[in-house]
């Protein structure tokens, strides 16, 4: 069975069960109106996980098999189902002909996604988009090399081709996340030079502390405020020792981005200590 994210643009054409919480009492990992969709081989969304969700999925699959239209579940969240929340939930399971019908009266908030611009579609850039597409970012992969942008096709990622990457920056949104890891130090510097003239939430640069010092000097000479330059995280990512593996580096960057996003844009520069 495949677990999928619940978004407003799901397009599943066959029978599907909507499991919706209509009542919650006491301690519970979920809230009223939380819902998930269950198909024979796909799950969209979650209602809190654990044994509760397992029971709901099994009951939903049984309903699909029997073509049952509606069922109410009253589930105590105690030792009886192997959970210790101590609360109680009431869930309605309903059969629908497709996801359009199931989500007709539901609202899924996709608007909270933050913009993430990744400059560089090399090994680390490719590794990043393999995972980042499933997270709450509107992601853009930007490179000057068309063949690199065509290496993978992820429907959750926007691909931008530009021969002069730095000229793209002033057209991008303010208060976004920027990850700079192109194949060229010259490109990196030009891109950062443009980013520092914008309002940004986060900017990370691939490289060593030596590269950071060199870039700090050049950006200062270009007239940028030193306090703004210091906001550039380089090395980027959480500490993973001396790893050079693109996938491990990508995961360290993603972990850092998730941390920052969930800290309401408050971040500690000391958390970023991976040397590339």
Residue pairs with C-beta under 8 A, 6 or more apart in sequence:
1 41
1 42
1 43
1 57
2 41
2 42
2 43
3 43
4 10
4 42
4 43
4 44
4 45
5 44
5 45
5 134
6 35
6 36
6 37
6 44
6 45
6 46
6 108
7 108
7 110
8 103
8 108
8 110
9 110
10 37
10 44
10 99
10 103
11 99
11 100
12 37
12 39
12 42
12 44
12 98
12 99
13 98
14 39
14 97
14 98
15 39
15 64
15 67
15 95
15 96
15 97
15 98
16 37
16 38
16 39
16 64
16 95
16 96
16 98
16 99
16 102
17 37
17 38
17 39
17 60
17 61
17 63
17 64
17 93
17 94
17 95
17 96
18 35
18 36
18 37
18 93
18 94
18 96
18 102
18 103
18 106
19 35
19 36
19 37
19 38
19 47
19 56
19 60
19 91
19 92
19 93
20 33
20 34
20 35
20 91
20 92
20 94
21 30
21 31
21 32
21 33
21 34
21 35
21 47
21 89
21 90
21 91
22 32
22 33
22 90
22 91
22 92
23 32
23 88
23 89
23 90
24 30
24 31
24 32
24 87
24 88
24 89
24 90
25 87
25 88
25 89
26 77
26 85
26 86
26 87
26 88
27 77
27 85
27 86
27 87
28 48
28 77
28 85
28 87
28 88
28 89
29 48
29 49
29 50
29 52
29 85
30 47
30 48
30 52
30 89
34 47
34 48
35 45
35 47
35 106
36 43
36 44
36 45
36 46
36 47
36 53
36 56
37 43
37 44
37 45
37 99
37 102
37 103
38 44
38 56
38 57
38 60
38 61
38 64
39 64
40 61
40 64
43 57
44 99
46 53
47 53
47 56
47 91
50 82
50 83
51 81
51 82
51 83
52 75
52 77
52 81
52 83
52 89
55 73
55 75
55 81
56 73
56 91
56 93
59 71
59 73
59 93
60 93
62 68
63 71
63 93
63 95
64 95
67 95
68 95
69 94
69 95
70 92
70 93
70 94
70 95
71 92
71 93
72 90
72 91
72 92
72 93
73 90
73 91
73 92
73 93
74 88
74 89
74 90
75 81
75 88
75 89
75 90
75 91
76 87
76 88
77 83
77 84
77 85
77 86
77 87
77 88
77 89
78 84
78 85
78 86
94 102
96 102
112 136
113 136
113 137
113 138
114 136
114 137
114 138
114 176
114 177
114 201
114 261
115 137
115 138
115 140
115 172
115 173
115 175
115 176
115 177
116 132
116 137
116 138
116 139
116 140
116 176
116 177
116 178
116 179
116 257
117 140
117 142
117 172
117 176
117 177
117 178
117 179
118 125
118 128
118 129
118 132
118 139
118 140
118 141
118 142
118 179
118 181
119 142
119 143
119 165
119 178
119 179
119 180
119 181
119 182
119 187
119 188
119 191
120 142
120 143
120 179
120 180
120 181
120 182
120 183
120 206
121 141
121 142
121 143
121 145
121 148
121 149
121 151
122 148
122 181
122 182
122 183
123 246
124 181
124 206
124 246
124 249
124 250
124 253
125 141
125 143
125 148
125 181
126 148
126 151
126 152
126 246
127 246
127 247
127 249
127 250
127 251
128 141
128 179
128 250
128 253
128 254
129 139
129 141
129 152
129 154
129 157
130 152
130 154
130 250
131 250
131 251
131 254
132 139
132 157
132 254
132 257
133 139
133 154
133 155
133 156
133 157
134 156
135 254
135 257
135 258
136 261
137 177
137 257
137 261
138 158
139 156
139 157
139 158
140 157
140 158
140 159
140 160
140 172
141 149
141 157
141 158
141 159
141 160
142 159
142 160
142 161
142 162
142 165
142 168
143 149
143 160
143 161
143 162
143 165
143 182
144 161
144 162
144 163
144 164
144 165
144 182
144 187
145 183
146 161
149 159
149 160
149 161
160 168
162 168
165 182
165 187
165 190
165 191
166 187
166 190
166 191
166 193
166 194
167 194
169 191
169 194
169 195
169 198
170 194
170 197
170 198
172 198
174 198
174 199
174 200
175 199
175 200
175 201
176 200
176 201
177 200
177 201
177 202
177 203
177 257
177 260
177 261
178 195
178 200
178 202
178 203
178 204
179 203
179 204
179 206
179 236
179 253
179 257
180 188
180 191
180 192
180 195
180 203
180 204
180 205
180 206
181 188
181 205
181 206
181 236
182 188
182 191
185 211
188 205
188 206
188 207
188 215
189 215
189 218
189 219
192 203
192 205
192 215
192 219
192 232
193 219
193 222
193 224
195 203
196 203
196 219
196 224
196 228
196 229
196 232
197 224
200 231
201 260
201 265
202 233
202 257
202 260
202 265
202 267
203 231
203 232
203 233
204 232
204 233
204 234
204 236
204 237
204 253
204 256
204 272
205 211
205 212
205 215
205 232
205 233
205 234
205 236
206 234
206 235
206 236
206 249
206 276
207 215
207 234
207 235
207 276
208 235
208 275
208 276
209 234
209 235
209 275
211 234
212 232
212 234
212 235
215 232
215 234
216 226
216 229
216 230
216 232
219 229
220 226
220 229
230 269
231 269
233 256
233 269
233 272
234 272
235 272
235 273
235 274
235 275
235 276
236 252
236 253
236 256
236 272
236 274
237 249
237 252
237 253
237 255
237 256
237 272
237 274
238 252
238 255
238 256
238 259
238 271
238 272
238 273
238 274
239 252
239 273
239 274
240 248
240 249
240 251
240 252
240 274
241 274
242 275
243 249
243 252
243 274
244 276
249 274
249 276
252 274
256 271
256 272
259 267
259 271
260 266
260 267
